C-alpha cells in the first residue's frame, strides 16, 4: 500500500523561530508546499519588510492571508449576539473590544483562516515554529486540538530560541532592530504582552504607541480594559509618572554629587 505524500505548510509569523524553521527545513532538503503568513494589520512595519527579505533570500513567494474584515471592525463595530440569558438571540453589545486571555478572538480568526487555507491541500501538515525550550507550548489546547496534523521542526532539530535567533542573524536578518528592543515581535498592540514590552514600545516605537492609544479611545465602553482592568491610557499615565520619578531621582543624584 502506497501512502499519500504529505504537504508541509509552514505557518510563518516572521519571527525568529518561524524564520529559522523555514531556512532549516530548506537546508535539509525538506519539501515545502506553501509558506503562510497571516497579516493582522497590527504588524510592525519592520516585520513586513522582513517578510519581503525572506522572500528575496529563499525565492519563495509567501502566501499572505488576511481577515475577511479588518480587525478594527471586529474590535469596534461587530454586532455581538447573546448566546444565552435574557438577551439570547439579540444584539447586546457592539464590538469585541480588546482581546484578553479568556477572549482571544484575534487568535481564533487567525487559526480559522489558516485552517481554511490548509483545506485546499491534500494531506496538509502544519509546520509550527516552536523551539525546543518551549516544548510546553505544544500542549496548549490550541496546539493539541488542531484540525490538521502538526509538526514542530525546531523541536525535531533540537534548536532552542537563542540558537534560532543566532542562526537568523548569521543569515543576515535583523528585523530592523526589533529584537534589540523586544523579546516578542508579533502584534505591536497585543494586550497579552508583558508590561516591560509595553514600556519599551512607548519608548522606542512612539508611532505604534500612539496608534494603540487611538485604538483605546475607540474601544467600546463595556470593554475598555486593555491589560487586566487598566486601559492603555491608564498605562500611559503610569509610564509618565515613572518617567517623572526617574527624572527626580536623576536630579537628586546630581545634586548629591
C-alpha positions in Angstrom: 0.0 0.0 0.0 1.4 3.4 -1.1 1.0 6.2 1.4 0.0 9.6 0.0 2.7 12.2 0.2 2.1 14.9 2.8 2.2 18.6 2.0 4.3 20.6 4.6 2.7 24.0 5.1 4.9 26.4 7.0 3.0 28.6 9.4 5.1 31.7 9.2 4.8 34.5 11.7 8.0 36.2 10.6 9.6 35.9 14.0 13.0 34.3 14.7 11.6 30.8 15.3 9.5 30.5 12.2 12.3 32.2 10.1 14.8 29.7 11.4 12.4 26.8 10.9 11.8 27.7 7.2 15.5 28.0 6.4 16.5 24.9 8.3 13.8 22.9 6.5 15.2 24.1 3.2 18.7 23.3 4.2 17.7 19.7 5.0 16.0 19.4 1.6 12.5 19.1 3.0 9.7 19.7 0.5 7.6 22.7 1.4 4.3 23.1 -0.3 3.5 26.5 0.9 4.5 29.2 3.4 1.6 31.1 5.0 1.7 34.4 6.8 -1.5 35.9 8.5 -1.4 39.7 8.3 -3.4 41.0 11.2 -2.9 44.6 10.2 -1.3 45.2 13.5 2.2 44.2 12.5 5.4 46.3 13.0 6.5 47.9 9.7 9.8 46.2 10.2 8.2 42.8 10.2 6.5 43.4 6.9 9.9 44.4 5.5 11.5 41.3 7.0 9.0 39.1 5.2 10.0 40.6 1.9 13.6 40.0 2.8 12.8 36.3 3.4 11.1 36.0 0.1 14.1 37.5 -1.7 16.5 35.2 0.1 14.5 32.0 -0.4 12.9 32.6 -3.7 9.6 31.6 -2.1 6.5 33.7 -2.5 4.9 33.7 0.9 1.1 33.4 0.9 -0.5 36.3 2.8 -3.8 35.7 4.5 -5.9 38.4 5.9 -9.2 38.5 7.9 -12.4 38.8 6.0 -12.9 42.1 7.7 -10.2 44.3 9.3 -9.5 43.6 13.0 -10.7 47.1 13.7 -14.2 46.1 12.6 -14.2 43.1 14.9 -12.9 45.2 17.8 -15.1 48.3 17.4 -18.1 47.6 15.1 -19.2 44.0 15.0 -22.7 43.3 16.5 -22.4 40.7 19.2 -25.4 38.4 19.6 -26.1 36.9 23.0 -25.9 33.1 23.0 -27.7 32.7 26.3 -29.5 34.6 29.0 -32.5 37.0 28.7 -31.0 38.7 25.6 -30.3 35.4 23.8 -30.5 35.9 20.0 -30.4 39.7 20.3 -27.5 42.1 19.8 -26.4 43.0 23.3 -23.2 44.9 22.6 -21.1 46.3 19.7 -17.5 45.2 19.2 -15.4 42.6 20.8 -13.1 45.1 22.4 -9.5 44.3 23.3 -8.6 40.6 23.3 -8.0 39.0 26.6 -6.7 35.6 27.9 -10.3 34.3 28.0 -11.4 36.1 24.8 -8.7 35.7 22.2 -10.9 36.4 19.2 -7.9 37.6 17.2 -6.2 34.2 17.5 -9.4 32.4 16.6 -9.8 34.4 13.4 -6.1 33.6 12.5 -6.4 29.9 13.2 -9.7 29.7 11.2 -8.1 31.4 8.2 -5.1 29.1 8.2 -7.3 26.0 8.6 -9.4 27.2 5.6 -6.2 27.6 3.6 -4.8 24.2 4.7 -8.1 22.6 3.5 -7.1 23.4 -0.1 -4.2 21.0 0.1 -4.3 17.2 0.1 -2.7 15.7 3.3 -1.6 19.0 4.8 0.8 19.1 7.7 1.1 22.4 9.6 4.7 23.2 10.4 4.8 25.4 13.5 7.9 27.3 14.8 8.1 26.3 18.4 11.6 25.9 19.8 12.8 23.0 21.9 12.9 25.1 25.1 9.2 26.0 24.7 8.0 22.5 24.2 5.3 23.1 26.8 3.5 25.3 24.2 2.8 22.2 22.1 0.5 21.1 25.0 -1.8 24.1 24.8 -5.4 23.5 23.9 -4.9 25.3 20.5 -2.0 23.1 19.6 -3.5 19.8 20.8 -6.8 20.2 19.2 -5.9 21.5 15.8 -7.9 20.4 12.8 -4.8 19.2 10.9 -1.6 17.3 11.9 1.2 19.4 13.1 5.0 19.2 13.1 7.5 21.2 15.2 10.7 21.1 13.1 12.8 23.1 15.6 11.9 20.6 18.3 12.8 17.8 15.9 16.1 19.5 15.2 16.8 20.3 18.9 17.0 24.0 18.3 16.2 26.4 21.2 15.2 30.1 20.9 18.6 31.6 21.4 20.1 29.3 18.7 17.2 30.2 16.3 18.0 33.9 16.7 21.7 33.4 16.3 21.1 31.3 13.2 18.9 34.0 11.7 21.5 36.7 12.4 24.1 34.7 10.6 21.8 34.7 7.6 21.8 38.5 7.7 18.3 39.1 9.3 18.0 41.9 11.8 14.2 42.8 11.7 15.1 46.5 11.6 16.3 46.3 15.2 13.1 44.8 16.7 14.9 42.1 18.6 17.2 44.6 20.1 14.2 46.1 21.9 11.5 43.4 22.2 11.6 39.7 23.1 8.4 39.1 21.1 7.7 40.8 17.8 4.1 39.9 17.0 1.2 42.4 17.0 2.5 45.7 18.5 -0.8 46.3 20.4 -1.2 42.9 21.9 -2.7 43.3 25.4 -1.2 39.9 26.4 2.4 41.1 26.2 4.3 41.8 29.4 4.3 45.2 30.9 8.0 45.7 30.2 7.4 45.1 26.5 4.7 47.8 26.5 7.0 50.2 28.4 9.6 49.6 25.6 7.0 50.1 22.9 6.2 53.5 24.3 9.9 54.5 24.5 11.2 53.0 21.3 8.3 52.9 18.9 6.2 56.0 19.7 4.3 55.9 16.4 2.9 52.4 17.3 2.2 53.5 20.9 0.2 56.5 19.7 -1.7 54.2 17.3 -2.5 52.0 20.3 -3.8 54.9 22.3 -6.0 55.9 19.4 -7.5 52.4 19.3 -8.0 52.6 23.1 -10.1 55.7 22.7 -12.3 53.9 20.2 -12.7 50.7 22.3 -16.3 50.1 23.4 -17.2 51.3 26.9 -18.1 47.8 28.0 -14.6 46.5 27.3 -12.2 49.4 27.9 -9.7 47.1 29.8 -6.5 46.8 27.8 -4.5 44.9 30.4 -6.4 43.4 33.3 -8.6 46.4 34.3 -6.3 49.1 33.1 -6.9 50.9 29.8 -4.0 51.8 27.6 -4.4 55.4 28.8 -4.1 54.2 32.4 -0.7 52.7 31.3 0.3 56.0 29.7 -0.3 57.8 33.0 1.6 55.1 34.9 4.6 55.4 32.5 4.5 59.2 32.6 4.7 59.0 36.4 7.6 56.5 36.2 9.4 58.9 33.8 8.9 61.8 36.2 10.1 59.8 39.2 13.2 58.8 37.2 13.9 62.4 36.4 13.6 63.4 40.0 15.9 60.7 41.2 18.4 61.6 38.5 18.4 65.3 39.6 18.7 64.2 43.2 21.8 62.1 42.4 23.4 65.0 40.5 22.8 67.3 43.5 24.3 64.8 45.9 27.4 64.5 43.8 
